[in-house]
Amino acid sequence: MTTVDYEKNVPVLGSYEVVVAGAGPAGICAAVAAARSGARVALVERYGVLGGNLTAGYVGPILGMVGSGTMRDELMALLGVPENDMIGEVGVAHDMEQAKRVLAEFVSCENLDVFLQTPVVDALMAGASLEGLLVATKEGLRAMEGKIVIDATGDGDVAWFAGAPVEKGRADGLMQPVTLEFTLDGVDESRAVACIGDVDDVELNGERFLDYCARCARQGLLPEQLAAVRLHRTTHPGQRQVNTTQRNGIDATCVRALYSSELELRRQIDILVHFFRENLPGYEKCRCIASGATLGVRETRRVMGEYTVTAEELAAGKRFPDVAVHKAEFIVDIHNPEGAGQAEERIQYVMPYDLPYRCFVPLKVENLLTAGRCISGTHRAHASYRVMSICMAMGEAVGMAAALCVREGCTPRTLDVKKLQAALESKGVDLYSK
């Protein structure tokens, strides 16, 4: 690749104790937790709306579970879906439009400044120490100084810019497919099927619904990669949240891959709506009323940390002495990088497991914490902890850890984890129940 030399003095947009990059489920919880703990916080978001996949990505239902007392409980109540379960058996997709206001109000608190439409473009380093971020604004490049930085970008952008080691995908480098979720209305609830995904044995006319969809794909009624049709109920009767479109073989950190993926997935939405109208009882008058404003990305960078969690540990319900998230639970949900449905013949269920503080502390870079799907884990472990409920709990723990680092004058690597655990317990967060 051809390069150019570029040098410029950059004004400082602000100096903060904690800077959070990314305002998705992990980032909003990290920022609010740090601010509630007394730190001066900046939340930097690349889009013009808060929430990440909760809003811009149009992802629902909110899946996964964690121990009681975390911000996950608070947010689920605010979003009107307090009864959502681990896998979506009774859970429903929240109102994405309402969430845009609810989450904006959630982060409107003392000590917290929010910067929208402000993407991170580089890390400000002094040797191995991260001292802030370089961000792009409508006024030009700006520096955002921070004593502690939290990477909640999903893609591990800050960690990558700072030089932390990362991994992507499985052994052959392939990652889970990208998706555009969308919402249907005009669905006749008295006749229409709902299907939560590959674990669901719901039937249509005496045939397992997912087997019917696979048969339709073999017969050419659906593209092969769209054979796994997931249709979730929402908070509004007569609607379905559809998680079916997919494009394989994409690295969503490669900008050249994004437009072609966007175009293909939006074409797939039209194909699916036509298929539903022609083939599914109760869907004859359905129409797409909304869709994600950005690709739904399941997997990109995983930032290697002081500890790397494995799927085997999650399946066994592993407990850790430096627990920061307790009783996390979701299946090892690997959407097939090479085709439709699941990558593995049998879906791996897990026992409720711990996430240790060490998996949020990247190697080789000081003053940096991670939260969300980019934390330190294997490809298979990532397929469980990547869901939004678990990311919310990660964000809260890491936000409180960052505020403690400021107060104690230490780095994330040298923080006394017992002080973090005591702080979490003081907020009512369960860390030790059986």
matplotlib code that plots the C-alpha trace (Angstrom):
import matplotlib.pyplot as plt

x = [0.0, 1.3, 1.8, 2.0, 3.6, 1.2, 1.9, -0.4, -0.8, -4.1, -6.2, -7.3, -11.0, -11.0, -9.0, -10.8, -10.1, -11.8, -12.5, -14.8, -14.7, -17.9, -21.5, -22.9, -24.2, -20.8, -19.7, -22.8, -22.6, -18.9, -19.3, -22.3, -20.6, -17.4, -19.3, -21.5, -18.2, -17.1, -14.8, -14.9, -15.8, -16.0, -18.1, -17.0, -19.4, -18.9, -22.7, -25.2, -27.2, -26.3, -26.8, -24.8, -26.6, -29.4, -30.4, -28.3, -27.8, -31.5, -30.5, -33.1, -34.0, -31.4, -30.0, -27.8, -27.9, -25.7, -25.9, -28.4, -27.8, -26.0, -26.8, -28.3, -31.3, -31.6, -31.4, -33.8, -36.4, -35.8, -36.2, -39.4, -38.2, -37.5, -38.5, -36.1, -34.4, -31.1, -32.1, -35.2, -37.8, -40.0, -37.9, -39.0, -37.2, -37.4, -38.6, -35.5, -36.8, -37.9, -34.4, -32.7, -34.3, -34.1, -30.4, -29.7, -31.4, -29.5, -26.1, -27.3, -25.7, -23.3, -19.6, -20.3, -19.8, -21.1, -19.5, -21.6, -20.4, -16.9, -15.0, -11.7, -8.9, -5.8, -4.3, -2.1, 0.9, 3.8, 5.9, 3.7, 1.3, -2.0, -2.6, -5.8, -7.4, -7.2, -10.8, -12.3, -14.9, -16.7, -14.2, -11.2, -9.0, -9.0, -7.1, -9.1, -6.9, -7.6, -5.9, -7.7, -9.2, -11.9, -12.1, -15.8, -15.7, -16.6, -13.9, -11.1, -10.1, -8.4, -6.4, -5.4, -4.3, -2.3, -0.4, -2.1, -1.9, -5.2, -6.6, -9.4, -11.7, -11.1, -7.9, -8.4, -9.1, -12.8, -15.2, -18.9, -21.1, -22.4, -26.1, -28.7, -31.6, -35.0, -38.5, -41.7, -45.2, -48.6, -48.1, -51.2, -50.4, -53.3, -51.5, -47.9, -45.0, -42.2, -38.8, -36.0, -33.2, -31.4, -32.4, -36.1, -38.2, -41.4, -43.4, -45.1, -47.9, -46.4, -42.8, -40.0, -40.0, -36.2, -36.3, -39.0, -36.8, -33.8, -36.0, -37.2, -33.5, -32.7, -35.7, -34.5, -37.2, -34.6, -30.9, -28.9, -27.3, -30.7, -31.9, -31.9, -34.9, -35.2, -38.4, -38.6, -41.6, -41.3, -43.0, -45.6, -48.1, -48.1, -44.4, -41.4, -37.7, -35.9, -32.3, -31.7, -29.7, -26.0, -22.9, -20.0, -16.2, -16.2, -13.7, -15.7, -12.5, -11.7, -13.5, -13.5, -15.8, -18.6, -20.4, -20.8, -22.0, -24.5, -25.9, -26.2, -27.9, -30.4, -31.3, -31.7, -34.3, -36.5, -36.0, -37.0, -40.1, -41.3, -40.7, -42.6, -45.6, -45.8, -45.0, -45.7, -49.3, -49.9, -47.2, -49.3, -49.5, -46.1, -43.8, -40.4, -40.8, -37.2, -33.7, -30.3, -28.4, -25.2, -24.1, -24.6, -21.1, -20.7, -16.9, -13.8, -10.8, -10.3, -7.7, -5.4, -5.2, -3.7, -6.0, -7.8, -11.0, -11.9, -15.2, -14.3, -14.1, -17.5, -19.1, -17.9, -19.1, -15.6, -15.2, -12.3, -10.8, -10.7, -14.3, -15.7, -18.8, -20.6, -23.1, -22.7, -24.7, -25.3, -24.8, -21.7, -23.5, -21.2, -23.1, -21.5, -18.7, -19.1, -22.8, -26.2, -27.1, -24.6, -20.9, -21.0, -23.3, -24.3, -24.8, -22.6, -24.6, -22.7, -23.0, -23.3, -19.6, -17.4, -15.4, -12.2, -10.9, -7.7, -9.5, -10.3, -6.6, -4.8, -1.2, 1.6, -0.5, -0.9, -3.9, -6.3, -9.3, -11.6, -15.3, -17.7, -17.1, -13.4, -12.2, -9.6, -11.1, -10.9, -13.1, -15.5, -15.7, -16.3, -19.4, -21.0, -19.9, -20.5, -24.2, -25.6, -26.6, -23.1, -21.6, -23.6, -22.2, -18.7, -19.0, -20.2, -17.4, -14.7, -16.2, -15.9, -12.4, -11.4, -12.7, -10.9, -7.6, -8.0, -8.8, -6.0, -3.4, -2.7, -2.9, -5.5, -2.8, -1.9, -5.4, -6.2, -9.1, -10.5, -11.3, -13.2, -15.1, -16.0, -17.2, -19.4, -20.9, -21.6, -23.8, -25.7, -23.9, -23.8, -20.3, -20.2, -23.6, -23.7]
y = [0.0, 3.5, 5.8, 9.5, 11.5, 13.6, 15.8, 18.3, 20.0, 18.7, 20.7, 18.9, 18.4, 17.5, 15.9, 13.2, 10.6, 7.9, 7.8, 5.2, 4.5, 3.0, 3.5, 0.1, -2.1, -2.5, 1.2, 2.9, 0.7, 1.4, 5.1, 5.3, 3.0, 5.1, 8.4, 7.0, 6.0, 9.6, 9.7, 12.5, 10.5, 11.1, 8.7, 8.8, 7.3, 7.0, 7.1, 9.8, 7.6, 5.7, 2.0, 0.3, -3.0, -2.1, 0.7, 1.3, -2.4, -3.2, -6.4, -8.1, -9.8, -9.0, -12.5, -14.1, -14.0, -12.8, -12.8, -10.5, -6.9, -5.7, -2.8, -5.5, -5.6, -1.8, -1.5, -4.4, -2.6, 0.7, -1.0, -2.7, -6.3, -7.3, -10.9, -11.7, -15.0, -16.5, -17.9, -16.0, -18.6, -16.0, -12.9, -10.4, -7.8, -4.3, -1.2, 0.1, 3.6, 4.1, 2.7, 5.7, 8.1, 5.7, 5.2, 8.9, 9.6, 6.7, 8.3, 11.8, 11.9, 13.9, 13.7, 12.3, 14.1, 12.4, 13.0, 11.7, 11.3, 11.2, 8.1, 7.1, 7.2, 6.5, 6.0, 8.6, 6.7, 7.4, 4.3, 1.4, 3.8, 4.9, 8.5, 9.2, 9.0, 10.8, 11.4, 12.9, 15.6, 18.0, 20.6, 18.4, 16.0, 16.4, 14.8, 13.3, 12.8, 10.1, 8.6, 5.3, 4.3, 1.6, 0.0, -0.9, -0.5, -4.1, -4.4, -3.6, -0.5, 1.3, -1.8, -2.3, 1.3, 1.0, -2.1, -4.7, -8.3, -9.4, -12.5, -12.9, -15.8, -19.5, -21.4, -20.8, -17.1, -17.2, -15.3, -15.5, -13.9, -10.4, -9.7, -7.0, -7.5, -6.0, -5.7, -6.8, -5.7, -6.8, -10.3, -12.2, -13.4, -16.0, -18.0, -16.8, -18.9, -17.6, -19.2, -18.3, -20.0, -23.3, -24.6, -24.2, -27.3, -25.3, -26.8, -25.5, -27.8, -30.8, -30.2, -28.6, -25.0, -24.9, -28.1, -26.6, -23.6, -25.8, -27.8, -24.5, -23.5, -26.9, -26.3, -22.9, -20.9, -19.3, -18.7, -21.5, -19.1, -18.0, -21.4, -20.6, -18.3, -16.7, -14.9, -13.3, -11.7, -8.1, -5.9, -5.0, -7.7, -8.2, -7.7, -10.0, -9.3, -11.1, -12.4, -14.3, -12.3, -13.1, -12.7, -15.0, -14.6, -10.9, -9.1, -6.2, -4.3, -4.1, -1.0, -2.3, -5.2, -3.0, -1.6, -4.8, -6.5, -3.7, -4.0, -7.8, -7.9, -5.2, -7.2, -10.3, -8.4, -8.1, -11.7, -12.8, -10.6, -12.0, -15.6, -14.9, -13.4, -16.3, -19.2, -18.6, -18.5, -15.2, -13.4, -12.7, -8.9, -8.5, -5.6, -4.4, -1.3, -0.8, -2.3, -1.8, 1.3, -0.6, -4.2, -6.6, -7.8, -10.9, -11.3, -9.4, -8.7, -10.4, -8.5, -10.9, -10.2, -11.4, -14.4, -16.0, -17.7, -20.9, -22.5, -25.6, -23.4, -21.8, -25.2, -26.4, -23.2, -22.2, -20.0, -17.6, -15.8, -12.5, -12.8, -9.6, -11.0, -13.8, -16.4, -15.4, -17.8, -18.2, -21.1, -21.3, -19.8, -20.0, -18.9, -20.8, -18.9, -21.0, -21.5, -21.3, -22.3, -23.4, -24.1, -27.1, -30.2, -29.9, -26.6, -26.4, -25.4, -23.9, -23.8, -20.3, -19.1, -16.4, -13.9, -13.0, -9.4, -10.5, -11.1, -7.3, -6.3, -6.3, -7.4, -4.9, -1.7, 0.2, 2.3, 0.3, -2.0, -3.8, -4.6, -6.3, -8.9, -7.8, -9.2, -11.9, -15.3, -18.0, -18.1, -20.6, -18.8, -15.5, -17.1, -17.3, -14.1, -11.8, -11.3, -8.0, -9.0, -10.3, -7.2, -4.9, -6.6, -6.5, -2.7, -2.1, -4.0, -2.4, 1.1, 0.7, -0.7, 2.3, 4.7, 2.7, 2.9, 6.7, 6.9, 4.5, 6.0, 2.6, 1.0, -1.6, -4.3, -3.4, -2.8, -4.8, -6.9, -7.4, -3.6, -3.9, -6.9, -5.1, -2.1, -4.3, -6.0, -2.7, -1.9, -5.2, -7.2, -10.9, -12.3, -15.5, -17.3, -21.0]
z = [0.0, -0.9, 2.1, 2.6, 5.4, 7.5, 10.5, 12.2, 15.6, 17.0, 19.5, 22.7, 22.8, 26.5, 29.3, 31.4, 34.0, 32.0, 28.2, 26.9, 23.1, 21.8, 23.1, 22.6, 25.4, 27.0, 26.5, 27.9, 31.0, 31.4, 31.0, 33.5, 36.0, 35.9, 36.3, 39.1, 40.8, 40.7, 37.7, 35.1, 32.0, 28.2, 26.1, 22.4, 19.8, 16.0, 15.2, 15.8, 18.2, 21.4, 21.9, 19.2, 18.3, 20.7, 18.3, 15.2, 14.6, 15.3, 17.1, 19.3, 21.5, 24.1, 24.8, 27.5, 31.3, 34.1, 37.9, 39.6, 40.5, 37.4, 35.1, 32.8, 35.2, 35.1, 31.3, 30.7, 32.8, 31.1, 27.7, 28.7, 28.5, 32.1, 31.5, 28.7, 29.2, 28.2, 24.8, 23.8, 24.7, 26.3, 25.6, 23.0, 20.9, 22.5, 20.7, 18.9, 18.3, 21.9, 23.0, 21.2, 23.7, 26.7, 26.3, 25.7, 29.0, 30.7, 30.0, 30.9, 34.3, 36.3, 35.4, 31.9, 28.6, 25.4, 22.0, 19.1, 15.5, 16.8, 15.6, 17.1, 14.5, 16.5, 19.9, 21.7, 23.1, 25.3, 24.9, 26.1, 27.9, 26.3, 27.1, 25.1, 21.7, 18.4, 17.2, 14.1, 14.4, 12.0, 13.2, 12.3, 14.2, 18.0, 20.9, 23.8, 26.8, 29.4, 32.4, 31.7, 28.3, 27.8, 24.4, 23.9, 20.2, 19.5, 16.9, 19.4, 17.4, 20.3, 21.3, 17.7, 17.3, 20.5, 19.4, 21.7, 20.3, 18.6, 17.0, 14.5, 13.7, 14.0, 13.0, 9.3, 9.9, 8.9, 11.1, 11.8, 9.0, 9.1, 9.1, 8.8, 11.1, 10.2, 11.6, 10.0, 10.8, 9.3, 10.8, 11.8, 15.3, 15.2, 12.4, 12.2, 13.4, 15.6, 15.7, 18.1, 16.1, 15.7, 19.1, 18.3, 17.2, 16.5, 13.6, 10.6, 9.1, 11.0, 9.9, 11.9, 10.8, 10.3, 8.4, 6.2, 5.5, 4.7, 2.2, 0.6, 0.2, -1.5, -3.8, -4.8, -3.0, -0.7, -1.3, 0.5, 3.0, 4.2, 5.2, 9.0, 9.4, 12.8, 13.6, 17.0, 18.6, 19.7, 22.3, 19.7, 18.6, 14.8, 14.5, 14.0, 14.4, 11.6, 12.1, 8.8, 6.3, 6.1, 4.1, 4.7, 4.3, 5.4, 7.7, 8.9, 9.9, 6.2, 4.9, 1.3, 2.3, 3.9, 0.9, -1.0, 2.1, 2.8, -0.7, -0.7, 2.6, 1.7, -1.4, 0.8, 2.9, -0.2, -1.1, 2.4, 2.6, -0.7, 0.5, 3.8, 1.9, -0.5, 1.8, 5.5, 6.9, 8.7, 6.7, 3.6, 4.4, 6.1, 5.2, 6.3, 8.5, 9.7, 9.5, 10.9, 10.0, 10.1, 9.6, 12.4, 13.1, 15.2, 15.2, 14.4, 16.7, 20.0, 22.1, 23.9, 27.6, 30.9, 30.7, 27.7, 28.5, 26.6, 25.6, 27.6, 30.8, 30.0, 29.4, 32.8, 34.6, 35.6, 38.6, 39.0, 42.1, 40.1, 39.0, 37.6, 35.8, 37.5, 36.2, 32.5, 30.3, 26.6, 24.2, 22.1, 19.2, 16.1, 13.0, 10.2, 8.5, 5.4, 5.0, 6.7, 10.3, 12.9, 12.3, 14.7, 14.4, 18.0, 19.8, 23.0, 26.0, 29.0, 32.8, 34.2, 34.2, 35.5, 33.4, 35.2, 35.5, 33.7, 30.4, 30.3, 30.7, 27.3, 27.0, 26.2, 26.6, 29.9, 31.0, 28.7, 29.5, 27.1, 27.4, 25.0, 22.3, 21.9, 25.3, 25.6, 24.7, 22.1, 18.9, 20.5, 23.9, 22.1, 20.5, 24.0, 25.8, 22.8, 23.4, 24.8, 28.4, 29.1, 27.5, 29.7, 32.8, 31.4, 30.8, 34.4, 35.9, 33.7, 34.2, 38.0, 37.6, 35.6, 38.2, 40.9, 39.0, 38.9, 42.6, 43.6, 41.2, 39.6, 36.2, 35.3, 35.4, 39.0, 40.4, 43.5, 42.2, 45.7, 45.8, 42.5, 43.8, 47.0, 45.0, 42.7, 45.8, 47.4, 44.4, 44.9, 42.1, 42.8, 42.4, 44.4, 44.6, 43.6]

ax = plt.figure().add_subplot(projection="3d")
ax.plot(x, y, z, "-o")
ax.set_aspect("equal")
plt.show()
